[in-house]
């Protein structure tokens, strides 16, 4: 039986959120993440290098699970599809994009932060959403409240999450993973300090394991 995207993301616990200014940094970055135990990344479409970066990673490391993040237009979705992205992530909920991704048979994780948005996601037969912006929206308390009426929904909180508050998020019921930019910060990528990224990934993997052993 094929492993579902939810199961894969749950196994990682943390998804590195990556903003790449240069596509040529993509493969060494991905190798650093994999060497640290995180064979997953969300490459955000906040720069013009995103599509090429995804393409290069999937060509060099096809076993890497690569998401295309900040997908807010159909053009970006098309570019991510051509590049070979395994899944899509958006900051908000756009029904047309969700449907287009479904038509193309690629998972789409939209951003939701209100009960109305959760119900719109449910109407689109979605069970996993990105909770964004997490810290700014008091995500832990809100998700706990949502778990009453929307017990079957799962969440990927992103925005303001760090090693300091990671445990409180992962211990929140129905949170399957968190998105985080601390593993591969823009400045560290720019300096091509891939050893530091590998260490950050390894530390994060160990931290996730430690947290879950206490759950």
Secondary structure, DSSP 8 states (H G I E B T S, - for coil): ----HHHHHHHH-EEEEE--S-GGGHHHHHHHHHHTT--EEEEETTSTTHHHHHHHHHHH-TTSEEEEE---SHHHHHHHHHHT-SEEE-SS--HHHHHHHHHTT-EEE-EE-SHHHHHHHHHTT--EEEE-STGGGTHHHHHHHHHHHTTT-EEEEESS--TTTHHHHHTSTTEEEEEESSTT-HHHHHTT-HHHHHHHHHHHHHHHHHHHHT-
